[in-house]
Amino acid sequence: MKLFAWLTETFIATFGITRPRPEQEKTAQLIIGGFLLAFILLAGGVIVFLLIAIHLGHAH
């Protein structure tokens, strides 16, 4: 959960959006942090896939 909290704080600081109310903080961390983590993992997966595809393409 600390990862989600850090991702959420980074997102809020970067884009300057309004901070969630204290009672909404856990929900915001789950949603924003979850989407950001999913995006980072997806982007990393695509990059790794493309690098492997390029490497295998040059092997032939």
C-alpha positions in Angstrom: 0.0 0.0 0.0 3.0 2.3 0.5 3.7 2.0 -3.2 0.2 3.2 -4.1 0.5 6.0 -1.6 3.9 7.1 -3.2 2.5 6.8 -6.7 -0.6 8.9 -5.7 1.5 11.6 -4.0 3.8 11.8 -7.1 0.8 12.0 -9.4 -0.9 14.7 -7.3 2.4 16.7 -7.1 3.2 16.4 -10.8 -0.2 17.3 -12.2 -1.3 19.6 -9.3 -4.8 18.1 -8.9 -6.9 18.7 -5.8 -5.9 16.4 -2.9 -8.6 14.0 -1.8 -10.4 14.5 1.5 -9.0 12.4 4.3 -11.9 10.0 4.2 -11.3 9.5 0.5 -7.6 9.1 0.7 -7.4 5.3 0.8 -9.8 5.0 -2.2 -7.9 7.6 -4.2 -4.6 5.7 -3.4 -6.1 2.5 -4.6 -7.6 3.9 -7.8 -4.8 6.3 -8.9 -2.0 4.2 -7.6 -3.5 1.0 -9.1 -3.9 2.6 -12.6 -0.4 4.1 -12.5 1.1 0.8 -11.5 -0.8 -1.0 -14.2 0.3 1.5 -16.8 3.9 1.3 -15.7 3.9 -2.5 -15.9 2.1 -2.5 -19.2 4.5 0.0 -20.7 7.5 -2.0 -19.4 6.0 -5.2 -20.8 5.6 -3.6 -24.2 9.2 -2.3 -24.2 10.6 -5.7 -23.2 8.5 -7.4 -25.9 9.7 -5.0 -28.6 13.3 -5.4 -27.5 13.0 -9.2 -27.7 11.2 -9.0 -31.0 14.0 -6.7 -32.5 16.7 -9.0 -31.1 15.1 -12.1 -32.5 14.5 -10.4 -35.8 18.2 -9.6 -36.2 19.2 -13.2 -35.4 17.8 -14.5 -38.7 
